[in-house]
Amino acid sequence: MSNITKINFDPFYSNESSGVASKNVALKKSIVNKIDQNRLCTITELSKELTISIPKTTDLINDLVETGLLVEQGKLDSTGGRKASAFGLNADACHFIGVAIGRFHIEFGVMDLNKGMKMPVEQKEYRFENTPDTISNLVKEIKNFLKKIKEENLRIVGLGISFPGRTNTKIGKPLTLTGRPLTFFNFLDESLSDVLQKEIDIPVFIENDSRAMVLAEMNIPDSLKEKNILFINVDYGIGIGIVIDGKTYYGKSGYGGEIGHSPFFDNEIICTCGKKGCLETEASGFALKRKFTEKIKSGHTSSALQQKSIDEIKLSDIIQAVKNEDMLAIELLAEVGEKLGKALAVLINIFNPESLILGGALAETGDYLRLPAKNALNKLSTPLVNNDTNLRLSNLGGHASVMGACLIARNRIIF
């Protein structure tokens, strides 16, 4: 691990403590933010955008170039005749690790400052449970990944974790309500981010997986113009990443988007939260796996059982069966998609978003999930609102969560 540069990275640091120094820090962050949005900017453009003088802008740019955060990237035509220098982010100024935690696997990725992935996403088997061993295994896997990338000589300045379940992002620790655990690792005496940071000596930032996914989608060029987005994360459970007016919505306690545990159905099926009738009982990966198991035990057959017994079947096996055009798996997924569409109809009537994005494990089946959901959505939603909303699949496939995790660390460190 010695070749990995782990540093206290603050490109805006100043030895001065005056009000002018604080103002300069704010202006530098504004400059970096503008360049991040536009990829390249000239001093004249930044001066106009931020309403500061050209000499002042030049001084601030020079400071950022000296720290290595910005780099001159050629000349652009200008109305004044002489070409102006264009500045962009220095991709290799620093790097960010993303860790996406799933129920049966964990993914790792590395992102540079320009939001480029430095290497292929790596996936490892990992069983996610609410136990101390799960945390110990997480630390072990992170350390192993750091050792693996040591030859890359990366300037690792932060690590983001995309985490399932309700998470208080201010302290990185799931909370409890009236003594009853709402999510994972509530047995810790300190925040999970603090536990991990002590072990790996890198700043750690934790975010709910659905919010991490919508953050990744927002950073795709085609999505940058959209300001009102709902990202539906359909995995074993169901969560939502909500973007309103271009900003991620958290709610008062940071738990906004927990639609999976909303009462949509009049059934006797007990949800993982302990209640009955939740959306997850009929329209999630848990529901699909339960329905599949029930059908097999009642005498139906599936290609998913060619190499595994029914007790060994995971959600990923059923998803693969759908891709292999297994009729039982397709029919059951269509049931799940139709019931998911009922929830989507409620959401677009409330939020009137530009896009509903289907992501997560079940969305990997493509139109096998989208079309049944779309049909139900058309039947149950208000036509005027429905016509304004684009229902589409995630552009990032299965990597939205790990890319979002990288972006979490990037945004917390730089912005």
C-alpha positions in Angstrom: 0.0 0.0 0.0 3.0 2.3 0.3 2.8 3.4 -3.4 -0.7 4.8 -2.8 -0.5 8.4 -1.9 -3.0 9.1 0.8 -3.0 12.8 1.6 -4.9 15.5 3.4 -6.0 17.2 0.2 -7.3 20.8 0.5 -6.6 22.7 -2.7 -8.3 25.8 -1.2 -6.2 26.0 1.9 -4.8 29.3 2.9 -2.4 30.3 5.7 -4.4 33.6 6.1 -7.4 33.8 8.4 -8.8 37.1 7.2 -12.2 37.7 5.7 -10.4 38.2 2.3 -8.9 34.7 2.5 -12.3 33.2 3.3 -13.8 35.1 0.3 -11.0 33.8 -1.9 -11.7 30.3 -0.9 -15.3 30.7 -1.8 -14.4 32.2 -5.1 -12.0 29.4 -5.9 -14.7 26.8 -5.2 -17.1 28.7 -7.5 -14.5 28.7 -10.2 -13.9 25.0 -9.9 -17.6 24.4 -9.8 -18.1 26.4 -13.1 -15.3 24.6 -14.8 -16.7 21.3 -13.6 -20.1 22.1 -15.2 -18.7 23.4 -18.4 -15.5 21.3 -18.8 -13.5 24.2 -20.1 -13.6 27.9 -19.2 -11.6 31.0 -20.1 -10.7 33.7 -17.6 -13.0 36.1 -19.4 -15.9 33.7 -19.1 -15.3 33.1 -15.4 -14.9 36.8 -14.7 -18.4 37.5 -16.3 -20.0 34.5 -14.7 -18.8 35.3 -11.2 -18.8 39.1 -11.6 -15.2 39.6 -10.5 -12.5 41.5 -12.2 -10.2 39.8 -14.8 -7.0 40.5 -12.7 -8.7 38.9 -9.7 -9.9 36.0 -11.7 -6.4 35.6 -13.1 -4.8 35.5 -9.7 -7.3 32.9 -8.4 -6.8 30.7 -11.5 -3.0 30.9 -11.1 -3.3 29.8 -7.5 -5.5 26.8 -8.6 -3.0 25.9 -11.3 -0.2 26.0 -8.8 -2.0 23.7 -6.4 -2.4 21.3 -9.4 -6.2 21.4 -9.4 -6.5 23.2 -12.7 -4.5 22.9 -15.9 -4.4 25.0 -19.1 -5.9 22.9 -21.9 -5.3 24.9 -25.1 -6.7 28.1 -26.7 -10.2 29.1 -27.6 -11.3 31.6 -30.2 -12.4 34.9 -28.6 -14.2 38.0 -29.9 -11.1 40.1 -29.2 -9.1 38.5 -31.9 -6.4 36.8 -29.8 -7.2 33.3 -28.7 -7.8 32.9 -24.9 -6.4 30.2 -22.7 -9.0 27.6 -21.6 -8.7 25.9 -18.2 -10.0 22.6 -17.1 -9.7 20.3 -14.2 -6.5 18.3 -13.9 -7.8 14.7 -14.0 -4.9 13.2 -12.1 -4.8 15.9 -9.4 -6.5 13.4 -7.1 -8.5 10.2 -7.2 -11.5 8.8 -5.4 -12.5 5.2 -4.5 -16.1 4.1 -4.7 -17.5 1.1 -2.8 -20.9 -0.2 -3.7 -22.4 -2.7 -1.2 -24.9 -5.2 -2.4 -26.6 -8.1 -0.6 -24.3 -10.7 -2.1 -21.4 -8.7 -3.7 -19.4 -5.6 -3.3 -18.0 -3.4 -6.2 -15.0 -1.2 -6.3 -14.1 1.6 -8.7 -11.7 4.5 -8.9 -12.6 7.9 -10.4 -10.3 10.8 -11.4 -11.1 14.5 -10.8 -12.7 14.7 -14.3 -15.2 11.9 -13.4 -13.4 9.4 -15.5 -13.2 5.8 -14.3 -9.5 4.8 -14.0 -10.0 1.1 -14.4 -12.8 -1.5 -14.9 -15.2 -1.9 -12.0 -14.2 -4.9 -9.8 -16.8 -7.1 -8.2 -16.2 -9.5 -5.3 -18.5 -11.9 -3.5 -19.6 -10.4 -0.2 -22.5 -11.3 2.1 -24.2 -8.3 3.6 -25.7 -8.9 7.0 -26.3 -6.9 10.2 -23.3 -8.3 12.0 -19.8 -7.2 13.2 -18.3 -9.8 10.9 -19.8 -8.0 7.9 -17.9 -4.8 8.9 -14.7 -6.8 9.5 -15.1 -8.3 6.0 -15.8 -4.9 4.5 -12.5 -3.5 6.0 -10.6 -6.5 4.7 -12.0 -6.2 1.2 -11.2 -2.4 1.1 -7.6 -3.0 2.3 -7.2 -5.8 -0.3 -8.4 -3.4 -3.1 -6.0 -0.7 -1.9 -3.1 -3.2 -2.1 -4.2 -4.3 -5.6 -4.1 -0.7 -7.0 -0.8 0.3 -5.3 1.2 0.2 -8.5 -1.0 2.8 -10.1 0.5 5.6 -7.9 -2.9 7.2 -7.4 -3.5 10.2 -5.1 -6.3 8.7 -3.1 -8.0 11.5 -1.2 -11.4 10.1 -0.3 -13.5 7.0 -0.3 -17.3 6.9 -0.8 -19.6 4.1 0.1 -23.0 3.4 -1.5 -24.9 1.8 1.4 -28.3 0.1 1.4 -30.9 1.1 3.9 -31.6 4.3 5.7 -28.5 6.3 6.5 -27.9 9.5 8.3 -25.4 11.1 6.0 -24.3 13.8 8.5 -22.6 11.2 10.7 -22.6 8.2 8.5 -24.5 6.0 11.0 -27.9 4.5 10.7 -30.3 5.6 13.4 -32.9 3.9 15.5 -36.5 5.0 16.4 -37.9 4.2 19.8 -35.2 1.6 20.3 -36.1 -0.4 17.1 -33.4 -0.6 14.5 -34.4 0.9 11.2 -31.4 -0.3 9.2 -27.9 -1.9 9.6 -25.1 -1.7 12.0 -27.1 0.1 14.7 -25.0 -1.8 17.3 -22.0 0.5 16.7 -21.0 3.0 19.4 -19.6 5.3 16.7 -20.4 6.1 13.1 -19.5 3.5 10.5 -17.6 6.1 8.6 -15.4 6.7 11.6 -14.8 3.0 12.1 -13.7 2.6 8.5 -11.6 5.8 8.5 -9.6 4.6 11.5 -8.8 1.3 9.7 -7.8 2.6 6.3 -6.6 6.2 7.1 -8.6 7.8 4.3 -11.6 10.1 4.7 -14.8 8.0 4.3 -18.2 9.3 3.2 -21.4 7.2 3.3 -24.6 7.7 1.3 -27.8 5.7 0.7 -27.4 3.6 -2.5 -30.5 5.1 -4.3 -29.2 8.6 -3.8 -25.8 7.6 -5.0 -27.3 6.1 -8.1 -29.3 9.3 -9.0 -26.1 11.3 -8.4 -24.3 9.2 -11.0 -27.2 9.6 -13.5 -27.1 13.4 -13.0 -23.5 13.4 -14.1 -24.2 11.7 -17.5 -24.1 14.5 -20.1 -27.6 13.8 -21.4 -29.0 14.0 -17.9 -27.4 17.3 -16.9 -30.3 19.3 -18.4 -32.9 17.5 -16.3 -33.6 19.2 -13.0 -36.4 16.9 -11.7 -35.6 13.2 -11.6 -36.8 10.2 -9.8 -34.4 7.2 -9.8 -36.2 4.0 -8.9 -33.7 1.5 -7.4 -35.3 -1.9 -7.8 -33.1 -4.5 -6.2 -34.0 -6.9 -3.4 -35.7 -3.9 -2.0 -37.0 -0.6 -3.5 -35.6 2.9 -2.9 -35.8 6.2 -4.7 -33.2 8.9 -5.4 -35.1 12.2 -5.7 -33.8 15.3 -7.5 -35.9 18.5 -7.3 -34.8 21.6 -9.1 -31.4 20.0 -9.7 -30.7 19.2 -6.0 -30.9 15.9 -4.2 -33.8 15.7 -1.8 -33.2 14.2 1.6 -36.2 15.2 3.8 -36.0 16.5 7.3 -34.2 13.4 8.8 -32.4 12.3 5.6 -34.7 9.4 5.0 -36.7 10.7 2.0 -37.3 8.1 -0.7 -38.2 5.0 1.4 -41.2 4.1 -0.8 -40.5 0.4 -0.5 -42.1 0.4 2.9 -45.2 2.3 2.0 -48.5 0.4 2.3 -49.6 -0.3 -1.3 -51.3 -3.7 -1.0 -53.9 -5.4 1.1 -52.1 -8.6 1.7 -50.8 -10.7 4.6 -47.2 -10.8 3.4 -44.8 -9.6 6.1 -42.2 -7.2 4.8 -38.6 -7.1 5.9 -39.6 -4.0 8.0 -42.0 -6.1 9.9 -45.2 -4.7 8.5 -47.7 -6.1 6.0 -48.7 -4.8 2.6 -45.6 -2.8 1.7 -44.6 -2.1 -1.9 -41.6 -4.4 -1.5 -43.9 -7.4 -0.7 -45.1 -7.4 -4.3 -42.9 -5.3 -6.5 -39.3 -6.0 -5.5 -36.5 -8.5 -5.9 -37.6 -10.1 -2.6 -41.1 -10.5 -4.1 -39.8 -11.9 -7.4 -37.6 -14.5 -5.5 -40.6 -15.5 -3.3 -42.9 -15.9 -6.2 -40.3 -17.9 -8.1 -39.8 -20.2 -5.2 -43.5 -20.7 -4.7 -44.0 -21.6 -8.4 -41.1 -24.1 -8.4 -42.4 -25.8 -5.3 -45.9 -26.1 -6.9 -44.4 -28.0 -9.9 -43.3 -25.4 -12.4 -39.9 -25.6 -14.0 -37.2 -23.1 -15.0 -33.8 -23.1 -16.7 -32.4 -21.4 -13.5 -32.5 -24.8 -11.9 -30.2 -26.6 -14.3 -27.2 -26.2 -12.1 -28.7 -25.1 -8.7 -31.3 -26.3 -6.3 -34.2 -24.1 -5.4 -32.5 -23.3 -2.0 -29.4 -22.1 -3.8 -31.2 -19.7 -6.2 -30.4 -16.0 -5.8 -32.0 -13.1 -7.4 -29.2 -12.8 -9.9 -30.0 -16.3 -11.1 -33.6 -15.4 -11.8 -32.5 -12.2 -13.6 -30.2 -14.3 -15.8 -33.1 -16.7 -16.5 -35.1 -13.7 -17.8 -32.2 -12.7 -20.1 -32.2 -16.3 -21.3 -35.9 -16.0 -22.2 -37.1 -18.4 -19.5 -40.9 -18.1 -19.6 -41.6 -18.6 -15.9 -39.0 -15.9 -14.9 -40.4 -13.5 -17.6 -44.0 -14.0 -16.5 -43.2 -13.4 -12.8 -41.1 -10.4 -13.6 -44.0 -9.0 -15.6 -46.2 -9.3 -12.5 -43.6 -7.5 -10.5 -43.3 -4.8 -13.2 -47.0 -4.2 -13.3 -47.3 -3.7 -9.6 -44.3 -1.5 -9.6 -46.1 0.6 -12.2 -48.8 1.3 -9.7 -46.3 3.0 -7.4 -44.8 4.9 -10.4 -48.2 6.3 -11.2 -48.4 7.7 -7.6 -45.0 9.1 -7.9 -45.5 11.0 -11.1 -48.8 12.4 -9.9 -47.0 13.8 -6.8 -43.7 14.9 -8.3 -44.4 15.6 -12.0 -40.7 14.7 -12.9 -39.0 15.0 -16.2 -37.7 11.4 -16.0 -38.4 8.2 -14.1 -35.3 6.2 -14.3 -35.4 2.4 -13.5 -32.1 1.2 -12.1 -30.9 -1.6 -9.8 -30.6 -5.3 -10.3 -34.1 -5.8 -11.8 -33.6 -3.0 -14.3 -30.8 -5.1 -15.9 -33.7 -7.1 -17.5 -34.4 -4.1 -19.7 -37.9 -4.0 -21.3 -38.9 -7.1 -19.6 -39.4 -4.9 -16.5 -39.9 -1.5 -18.2 -42.8 -2.4 -20.5 -45.1 -4.0 -17.9 -44.4 -1.0 -15.6 -45.1 1.4 -18.4 -48.4 -0.3 -19.2 -49.6 0.0 -15.6 -48.3 3.6 -15.5 -50.3 4.5 -18.6 -53.5 3.0 -17.1 -53.2 4.5 -13.6 -51.6 7.9 -13.9 -53.0 11.2 -14.9 -52.5 11.5 -18.7 -51.5 15.2 -18.5 -48.7 14.4 -16.1 -47.8 11.1 -17.7 -47.1 12.7 -21.1 -44.6 15.0 -19.5 -42.5 12.1 -17.9 -40.0 9.9 -19.7 -39.8 6.4 -18.2 -36.4 5.0 -19.1 -33.7 2.6 -18.0 -30.5 3.7 -16.3 -27.8 4.6 -18.8 -25.2 3.2 -16.4 -26.5 -0.4 -16.1 -25.1 -2.2 -13.0 -22.4 0.4 -12.3 -24.6 3.4 -11.2 -24.0 2.6 -7.5 -20.2 2.4 -7.6 -19.9 5.5 -9.8 -22.2 7.3 -7.4 -20.0 6.2 -4.5 -17.0 7.7 -6.3 -18.9 10.9 -6.9 -19.9 11.1 -3.2 -16.3 11.2 -2.1 -15.4 13.6 -5.0 -18.1 16.1 -4.1 -17.5 16.0 -0.4 -13.8 16.6 -0.8 -13.8 19.2 -3.6 -17.1 21.0 -3.2 
